[in-house]
Amino acid sequence: MSRKIKEKIGLAVVNLFFIVLCFGVLIPVLYAFSVSLNADNSLLSSDFSFLPKKMTLNNYKAVFFEEPILLWFKNSMVMAVVALGISLGTGIPAAYAFSRRDFPGKKAILKMLILLYAFPSLLSMTALYKLLSPLGLINTKIGLIIVYTGTMAVFALWNMKGYFDTIPKEIEEAAMIDGATTTQLVSRIVLPLAKPTIAVTAMMILIYVWNEYIFAINFMTGSDTYTLAAGLYSLQATEMSGSWPVFAAASIVVSIPILIVFFALQKNMTTGLTSGGVKA
Amino acid sequence: MKKGKNTLFAYAWSAPSLFLILMIVIFPILYTAYISMTNMNVYHWNNYEFIGLENYKDALLVLDNGFITALFFTVLWTIVNMVLQVAIAFLLATLLNIRKLKLRNVYKTLLIFPWAMPGYVSILLWKTGMFNSQFGLLNQWLQKVGFEPVRWLNSNGMAFICCTVVNLWLALPFMITIIDGALQSIDKSYYESAMLDGATWLERTRYITLPMIKPIIAPSVIITTFTTFKQFDIIYLLTQQVGAKTGAEIHTILTYAYEKAFITNNYGYSSAVSIIIFIMLIVFSSVSNAEPKKRGNN
């Protein structure tokens, strides 16, 4: 009997610990959320609470009407979609060829891809700037798209190749015997089977472009060409204290799509990424 | 005949992707290597000269230039963060796996929340929301209980601790998920027979749990070690944004390379640092790739 009670107390302690921990972990986000909704600008007063006494949506209004956030959103989406199209369009056939065929140089190229994946693109920023600027591509969407596509092409090829390897070859062999051409094979059999990895790869590319700020702030000079990440960065960099509630609201707005995508794809995220052996 | 066709097919299908990678990734790296042997900087943007290995000498042999310090800091940063991360994640995952914990999945969902947030947004929220010396939450709390406000990011030691906290906050969810998955894959019957033999929790952890999860979590730990070593966002966004430097002078090798290129505009030198970092990454990744194979052979 006493053992049972001991166990119960232990369990209660663990539960309490996790409740406190979960709340503690969420504090930075909860705080931003509460500041963004707070009507009286009581940032400096000491009686702050997580539930603001007077609520307002003015900060959110300011985000949408006073800041060019919709323009930044459009810029981000255009770049993400183009980068996505190019990296998947070139990556899927390449990943398939690397997974299914043997050819001279394959092993060497795969090894090189691992090394390239380890290389942070940040380190070749000077070279990229120096190469893109005589072509007139600095401060243009095309310039940034080129940078993003290259970075993501390595990831796309490697990640999808890893997943293709796990699809059994027998299904394709059976279809081959029935006389299917390679293009039919890929479009009717391999692609449907590879949907999870394509979805995860696509999401990772979108998220990368959505979150990339350092190339964007260095390669883009005018705020009308900013991406969302660069825009948000500039929001917090200028006139800090005054715009903190607006910045908090903008942060929430920018995070929500990513949060939705993450929790929708959570299962695929862990398996789809760890099986490919790479993490963004 | 078939083989030749196969090869041709493979090349044709991978050519567009490989061409992109060659032009956008490999060529700039080679170009970086070239710039690293010139004196390119803000005064010599176009009329730079070839100076051989001067920049490499400056980075590796002249201590005052700060690269060696940054390297030392980065190694320290990586060790501290990885030890804390694995230890804390292991403890939390173990607690999450207590048999009668009914709310396990609720806790898990809440705990992985930081992973779901866009990383740079979280870092900026930490900087303005928590660490800001005027209206940051930490100082509000300190003042409430009668302490002086602290300038969290202004001194090296404090900034290191703050950056570590943020890094743990960002990285623990992934590690917890991985270790939690590994723990669940262990066959429960091992524990049952160990319990019958009277093994304590520590003994079970040491002789069953750790050896069983080690091979499962090893790849993720290695990958995370690389990410930690290559950390840029946390240090940069918290302490050294342009025009908002906080006074702390801590540098990982990546923020160091960035500062030399885009703040002090010493492109040649920065490129040399980049190439040194790349070579280190190549060495590390070949070592970490070779090791599991060795173990497999034994």
Interface residues (C-beta under 8 A of the other chain):
Chain A: E7 L11 V14 N15 F17 F18 L21 C22 V25 L26 I27 P28 V29 Y31 A32 V35 L43 L44 S46 F48 I86 S87 G89 T90 G91 P93 A94 Y96 A97 F98 R101 D102 F103 P104 K106 I109 L113 I114 L115 L116 A118 F119 P120 S121 L122 L123 S124 M125 T126 A127 L128 K130 L131 I146 V147 T149 G150 T151 A153 V154 A156 L157 T182 I207 W210 N211 Y213 I214 N218 A229 L232 Y233 Q236 A237 M240 S241 W244 F247 A248 S251 V254 S255 I258 L259 F262 F263 Q266 T270 T274 G277 V278 K279
Chain B: N6 T7 F9 A10 Y11 W13 S14 P16 S17 L18 L20 I21 M23 I24 V25 I26 F27 P28 I29 Y31 T32 I35 L92 L95 L96 I98 K100 L101 L103 Y107 T109 L110 L111 I112 F113 P114 W115 A116 M117 P118 G119 Y120 V121 S122 L124 L125 W126 K127 T128 G129 M130 N132 Q134 F135 L137 Q140 Q143 K144 W169 F174 T177 I178 G181 P219 S220 I223 T224 F226 T227 K230 F232 Y236 Q241 V242 G243 A244 L254 A257 Y258 A261 F262 Y267 S270 S271 S274 I277 F278 L281 I282 S285 N289
